[in-house]
Amino acid sequence: MIRGALAGATAAAVWAAAEPPARRVFGTEYGDVRVIGRFVTRGPLAGPLGLGVHLVNGAVFGALFERLGGRGPARAVAVAQVENAILWPGMAIVDRVHPDRRRGTLPPLSRNGRVFAQEVALHALYGLVLGVLVREGGSSRAARSAP
């Protein structure tokens, strides 16, 4: 499970790095790191804490993916998309309770097709990276490069 966790955290870091260009491509203000961080705290620590929680989420997902026998990019992308589809209805809750939504500094999310498309793309990227790092036969590039 450690290999899967390392691969998942790595994939989540790639996702976080891809958020700014994804926001430009999809024309949104939405980003998981921002939304998570602003749920946790306000002020200058929102970004680092949001990233930290995002990386932990990615590590847990990666560990479970590997533990449950997941291997390879195709399966990882498919599982990440299933997770996205299952969690997407939760955006209605975010729309109601998130401080940035309540203040109006973040537009409605749950019915925003551009945000949904961005999430599909970033989940695909996450799954691709996770799957490349957790390959058939149980080997992991992340684990081979770890000390």
C-alpha positions, 0 to 999 in steps of 0.5 A: 500500500505504500507504493500506491500511496506514494503514487497517489500523492505524486499524481495529486501533486501533478494534478495541483500543478495542472490546476492553473492551466486547467482553469485557463483552458476551461475558463473557470475560477474553480480549483480543488486545492483552493476549495479544500484549503478555504474549507480548512482555514482562511488567510495565508495558510489556505493554499498550503493546507489545501495542497496538503489535504489534496496530497493526503486524499491522493495518497489514500486513493492511491493506496486503496487503488493498489490494495484492491488490485488496481494496476495500469493507466486504463484502470486507474483513469476509469476508477478516478472517473467513477470516483468523480461521478460518485462525488460530483453531486456533493458539489451541491453541498459545496455550493451551499456551505463553502465560504467563497460561494456564500460570499459570491467570490466563487460562482455556482459549481454543481451545475457548471459544465465547465467546472465538470469538464475540468474535473473530468480532465483532472481526474483523467490526468490523476488516473493516468499518472497513478496508473503509470506509477502503479503498473501490472505485476505490482511494481511502482515507479514511485517506489523504485525511486524512493530511498 
